[in-house]
């Protein structure tokens, strides 16, 4: 399940009762994604990939543009060129 947690300034993906998250902060024209993290038990399972896919869908639906400064997020967008329409 994907959700925006504005109090924590992060997008969250809930899986197996654990939270995978992408921190964000606003710029005038986009949201910067400086950090993505998955709990150790979910690493290597594709949970962060599912978070990023849901985040791209959310950004598209809400008309948001993203700036991935986190190494994982930047790599994810390089690997998913079909999702790059949400990049600023």
LODO-702799 format. One line per field, with one value per residue (C-alpha): residue number from 1; x, y, z; residue in one letter. Coordinates in nm, 3 decimals, padded with zeros to 5 digits, always signed. Example, Ala and Ser with C-alpha at 12.3 -4.5 7.8 and 13.67 -1.06 7.14 Angstrom:
2
resi c(1/2)
east c(+01.230/+01.367)
north c(-00.450/-00.106)
up c(+00.780/+00.714)
resn c(a/s)
This chain:
88
resi c(1/2/3/4/5/6/7/8/9/10/11/12/13/14/15/16/17/18/19/20/21/22/23/24/25/26/27/28/29/30/31/32/33/34/35/36/37/38/39/40/41/42/43/44/45/46/47/48/49/50/51/52/53/54/55/56/57/58/59/60/61/62/63/64/65/66/67/68/69/70/71/72/73/74/75/76/77/78/79/80/81/82/83/84/85/86/87/88)
east c(+00.000/+00.135/+00.077/+00.210/+00.316/+00.347/+00.425/+00.743/+00.803/+00.814/+00.627/+00.573/+00.510/+00.377/+00.468/+00.460/+00.388/+00.712/+00.764/+00.979/+01.012/+01.136/+01.209/+01.118/+01.137/+00.976/+01.139/+00.951/+00.896/+00.950/+00.997/+01.353/+01.397/+01.722/+01.686/+01.510/+01.529/+01.390/+01.404/+01.673/+01.424/+01.278/+01.606/+01.652/+01.281/+01.181/+00.997/+01.188/+01.116/+00.745/+00.767/+00.934/+00.679/+00.393/+00.570/+00.606/+00.236/+00.142/+00.358/+00.200/-00.152/-00.087/+00.109/+00.428/+00.782/+01.059/+01.432/+01.596/+01.921/+01.933/+02.161/+01.897/+01.618/+01.838/+01.940/+01.577/+01.479/+01.776/+01.653/+01.289/+01.307/+00.932/+00.882/+01.105/+00.815/+00.781/+01.137/+01.197)
north c(+00.000/+00.341/+00.659/+01.011/+01.085/+01.466/+01.484/+01.283/+01.434/+01.093/+00.859/+00.514/+00.165/-00.078/-00.440/-00.731/-00.481/-00.291/+00.054/+00.124/+00.499/+00.780/+01.108/+01.426/+01.799/+02.061/+02.292/+02.563/+02.341/+01.983/+01.737/+01.628/+01.263/+01.255/+00.914/+00.581/+00.306/-00.042/-00.239/-00.508/-00.799/-00.642/-00.560/-00.758/-00.845/-00.569/-00.369/-00.047/-00.102/-00.127/+00.194/+00.379/+00.255/+00.369/+00.700/+00.761/+00.679/+00.915/+01.195/+01.154/+01.153/+01.462/+01.652/+01.645/+01.651/+01.463/+01.522/+01.198/+01.286/+00.953/+00.707/+00.433/+00.660/+00.800/+00.447/+00.334/+00.608/+00.523/+00.162/+00.262/+00.506/+00.472/+00.649/+00.947/+01.171/+01.262/+01.392/+01.766)
up c(+00.000/-00.104/+00.095/+00.137/+00.495/+00.492/+00.865/+00.801/+00.453/+00.291/+00.064/+00.209/+00.077/+00.338/+00.281/+00.526/+00.803/+00.731/+00.578/+00.273/+00.229/+00.007/+00.183/-00.003/+00.025/-00.192/-00.435/-00.619/-00.923/-00.801/-00.517/-00.444/-00.343/-00.138/+00.028/-00.027/+00.232/+00.286/+00.611/+00.606/+00.575/+00.258/+00.085/-00.232/-00.255/-00.497/-00.231/-00.307/-00.678/-00.600/-00.393/-00.679/-00.931/-00.706/-00.648/-01.023/-01.073/-00.788/-00.927/-01.270/-01.128/-00.913/-01.179/-00.969/-01.100/-00.920/-00.878/-00.761/-00.581/-00.396/-00.578/-00.572/-00.699/-00.977/-01.081/-01.074/-01.320/-01.546/-01.555/-01.609/-01.897/-01.949/-01.614/-01.682/-01.781/-01.410/-01.383/-01.359)
resn c(x/x/x/x/x/x/x/x/x/x/x/x/x/x/x/x/x/x/x/x/x/x/x/x/x/x/x/x/x/x/x/x/x/x/x/x/x/x/x/x/x/x/x/x/x/x/x/x/x/x/x/x/x/x/x/x/x/x/x/x/x/x/x/x/x/x/x/x/x/x/x/x/x/x/x/x/x/x/x/x/x/x/x/x/x/x/x/x)
